[in-house]
Amino acid sequence: MEHFLSSPMMLSLFDISGSSTTYKIGNNHQDPCHFIDTHNNILLSVLDQIYHSSVVLESEFDSTAALASLCNTRGLIPHAAGTSFQTQFGHLFGYGATYYSYLFDRAIASHVWRNLFFSCPLDRELGEKYKREVLRYGGGKDPWLMLSTLLDMPALAGGDAVAMQIVGSWRIEDSVISDRH
C-alpha cells in the first residue's frame, strides 16, 4: 500500500543517523498533478459508462459531442472544438481501461490505511493480521472475503451491491498526514 511509502513513521526507519526531519514532516514529494489525474480518471470512467450505455444505439449519437458535453460540464479544461481525442485513446478499452478498478482499489487502500494502520503503521499485530488475512493467499482467495475479515465487516463478504455501496461511500485519502497542507 502506497500509504506506507509516505508515512513519516515508516520513513524514519531508513534514517540511521536520526538527523532527518522526515519523521516530523513526512514525504512531501507528491506529484502536484495527482488530484487532477484522479479527476481525469473519474471523467474517463463516466465517459466509458456513456459509451457503453444504450444512448449509443440512438441514430443521432455523437461520441465527440458526448465527450465535449462531459468536458464542458464536469471537466477542468473545456473541450477543444474540432478535436476527437477519444478516437485515438486506447485507455477506453483493453488493459488501460482499468482506471475503474484503480480508483476503487485506492478507496479500499485508503480505508484500510485510515482504519488499521494510520495511527500505528508499525503495529506488529496489525501487520500479522494483514499478512494472515490478505497477503498469504496471493490472489487465491475471494478478495471480498479477505477484506471483510481484515476490516471485521461481514457486510463486505458477499461482494454484492451492498458491499459495493459500502466501498463506494469511502473516500480516496491520499495523504497519510491529515494536516500536511
N, C-alpha and C positions, 0 to 999 in steps of 0.2 A: 504494500500500500504506500503510495507516494507521500502520504502524510508523515510517515516516519522520516522521510528524507528531509523534511524541513522542521522537524521538531527540535527545538533548542536542546532539550534533554538528550535526545539521540545524537545530535551533532557534537555535543560536548564530549562524548565518548572518544572522539577522534582527536581531541585536543590534549595531547600528552603533557604539555607544559603547564596547562591551566591558565595560559595567558590570553586566550581568545575571549572576546566578548560575545561569541556566538551563542553561548548558553543563555545569556540575558536577552539578546535581541532577535535571535533566530536567523534563518536564512532568508535574506531579502532579495535574492537574485531571481525573482519570479518574472516571467515573461510579461511585459506590460500590456500585451495584447491578449492575454489569456482569457479574459472575460468577454472580449469581442469575439474570440474564436468560439467560446461556448454559445454566445448569442447566435452566431452564424450556424453552428451545428443544430441549434433548435430550429432556426428558419429552414434549413435544409430538410430537417425531419418533417416539418409542416408541408414543405413543397412536395416531398415524396408522398405524403398522405394525399395531397391533392392529385398528383399524377397517377395514383393507384386507386382513385375513387371512381364512382360511376359518372362523375361530371365529364370525364374524358370521352364518354360514349356519345355525348351531345355533338351534333354536327358543327356547331359554332365554337367548340372548344379550341382555345389557342394557348399552347403551353407557354409561349412568351408573354402573353397578356396575363396569365396566371402568375408567372414569376414577377412581372412588373407590379402587379397589384400587391403581391405579398411584400416585395421590397419597399414599395411606396407607403404601405400602411403599417408595417411591422419592422422594417429594416432600419439600420443605422445610416445607410447610404442609399439614396434613391436609385431606382433602376436607370441605367443609361439607355436612352431611346436608341433604337436601331441595332441593338445587340441581342444575342440569344445564346448566352453562355451555356445554358442547360444542354444544348445540342452537342457540346464537346466536353461535358463534365462527367467523367466516369464514376464519380462518387455517388451518383444517383442509382447505380446498380452494382452488383458484384460485391466483392470484399470491401470496397471502400464505403459501401452504404452502411457500415456498422456503427455510424455515429449514434444511432438509436441506443444500441447496447452500451456504447461508451458512456453516454450521458447517464443511462440507467445504472451502470456499474459505478460511476463516480458518485451517484447519490447513495448507493449502498455503502461504498467505501467511506464516504463522509459520515454516514450514520454509525458505522462500526467504530470509526475513529473517535467520534464525539462521545459515544456511549460506553465504549470499553477502554480505549487507550489514551484519550486526551489528557486526563489528569495524571496518569502514571504509565507512560509508554514502556517502561522497563519492568513492569509488574510480571514476575516470573509465572505466577499462577494464570494470569490472563493470557500470556504468551503460550503457555502449555495448552490452555483451552483452545486457543486459535489453531495451534498445531494439531491437536487431537480431533477437533470438530471440523476443520476445513482442509488444512494443508495435507494431512496424511492420505487423503483419498485421491489426490492428484487428478481430479476430474472424474473419478469413478463412482461418485455418489450424486444423487439429485441435489443440485445447489440450493434449492428451496429448503430441503430438509436440513442441510448444513447451516444455512443462515438462520433458520428457525431455532435450531439447537443453540447455535452460538449466541444469539440475542435473547434466548429464552422467550420467544414469541411464537407460540403454537399456531397462531393465525396465518403465519407465513408458509407453513409446511406444505400446503396443497399447491402453492404456486398458481392459484386461481385468480379470479377477478378481485377478490377481497385482498389477497396478498399484493397484487399489482397496485391496488388503490392505496394500500398502506405505504408501499415503497414510493409510489408516486407523490405522496404527501411529504416525503423527506426532501430536504434541500441539498444542493451541492454546496458544500462549505469547503473551499479550497485552503483557506488559511488555518494553520494549526495554532496560531496565536490570535485570539479573538480581538485584541485591541492593538494590533500591529500598526495600523494606519489611522 
